Amino acid sequence: MPKVIIIYKAHTPAARDKAQTLSDWLRQRGSHTTLLEARGGQPGAGNGGEEKLPADSELVVVLGGDGTMLGAVRQVVASGLEAAPILGVNLGGLGFLTALAPEELLPAMEKVLEGHYIARPRLMLQGVVLHGGEALAEVTALNDLVVNKAALARIVELEAAVDGSTLTTFQADGLIISTPTGSTAYNLSAGGPICHPSLDCIVVAPICSFALSNRPLLLAPDMGLSVTLGPGAFETTLTCDGQVGLDLQPGDQIQVRRSPHTVRLIQSPFRDYFEILRTKLRWG
């Protein structure tokens, strides 16, 4: 039986109790389990501070919302456990990444233990921040990398290029660079396209663009995007998956491309992606 890591939402008694119930259920079936309370995402430069998971872990179960899942994904990547599938149970809000309802957990676990599940690799993004030509930080994102200004700051100018070829200068409140997995997150609220998670592409969507001609676009997964902050881009930050943040300065450059890392999220065995989409977005 697999060695299972159970990560549950911090400061949430219901999640802790659910984790303990699952742990007892798995141990009765011969599995070794480790329970971990999720660490909240704190602003910081890079992913280097993630708590490492046991190296022999074979399955990760996440009990919480999408924020708990995103933090767990960083731990999985930092621990070199990309081959371990991740099962998400929604104890939070919208829950696109944690697609299982709490009452579906044990029936889903039965299927997982029998090997009856689908968990295709998900594309991730790698972002490198350059300051004065020197690499300042490197981040990895499952959902998105967002260049954003402070609430009261002026519109920023962001010079974008693809594989060294000039694209445009965005005059906007910011820019979202998203994976297909993250297309239903901030990208969706900014008017970007919804992309099926099996697609290989990178989504670029301006936030409240000053120019009506600036529209979201899709890049091929092997293309590299560079974004250079204009001279007036003060009070601007780069945020990774809404949790890891880094302050930026005018002239800084963010280089974004497909990450060499992937993670495997187990699909719900009870409903397909489009049923989840209809439910979450309340489509008729």
C-alpha positions, 0 to 999 in steps of 0.5 A, a space after each residue: 500500500 502507498 505511503 500517503 502524505 495528508 496536508 490539511 488546511 491550517 487553523 481549520 478544525 474540520 480539516 484536521 478532523 477529516 485528515 485524521 479520519 482519512 489517516 485512520 481509514 488508510 492505516 486500517 488498510 495497511 498504508 503508512 500516513 503522515 499528517 501535515 498542517 498546511 503552511 500559509 503562503 507568505 510573501 518572499 523571494 522565491 520558493 526556497 523556504 518550502 518544507 520538504 516532504 518525506 522522500 518516499 511519499 507515493 501519494 499526496 492528499 490535500 484537504 482545503 481550498 485551492 490556496 491549500 493545494 497551491 501551497 502543497 504543490 510547491 512543497 511537492 516540487 521542492 521535495 522532488 516528488 513530481 511523480 506522486 499523484 495529488 488528490 484534492 478535496 474541497 473544504 474551501 470556496 470555489 475549488 477548481 483544483 480541489 474538485 472532490 466534495 468531502 463526502 466523495 473522499 473515501 469512495 475516491 480513495 478506494 478507486 485510487 488505491 485500486 489504481 483506477 484514476 487519471 492524473 496527467 502532468 500539468 504544465 507549470 511556469 518558471 519565472 526569473 526576475 532580473 535586476 540590473 541584468 543579474 538574476 534576483 529570484 526564480 519562482 515556479 507556478 502552477 496557476 499564474 505569475 502576475 505583475 501587479 501595481 499597488 492599488 493607488 499606483 499609476 498605470 504601469 508600462 510593461 514592455 513585452 517580447 516573445 523569443 526576443 521579438 517585440 510584442 507590445 508595451 502594455 499600459 495597464 494595471 498589470 499583466 497575468 501570465 497563466 497556465 491552462 490550469 490557472 486559466 480559471 483563476 485570476 485570468 478568468 476574472 480579467 477576461 482571459 480565456 478558459 483553457 482545458 488543463 490538457 492543453 499546452 499553452 501559456 496565456 497572457 492577459 493584461 489587467 484593465 488595459 488602457 488601450 482597447 487593442 490590448 487583448 489576451 493571447 496564447 503562446 506556444 508552450 516552448 516560447 519565452 516571454 520577457 516583460 520589462 518594467 517601464 521607468 514609472 513602474 513603482 510600487 509593483 510586485 510579482 506574485 506567484 500563485 497568489 502566495 509568493 511575492 517579490 517587490 519589483 523596481 523600474 527596469 526589472 525584467 521577468 523572463 517566463 517560460 515553461 517550467 521543467 517541473 510538472 505535477 499530477 493532479 488526480 481527476 475526479 472519478 465522479 464528474 468530468 472537467 466540463 461538469 465541474 466548470 458548469 457547476 463552479 461557474 453556474 452555467 445553465 
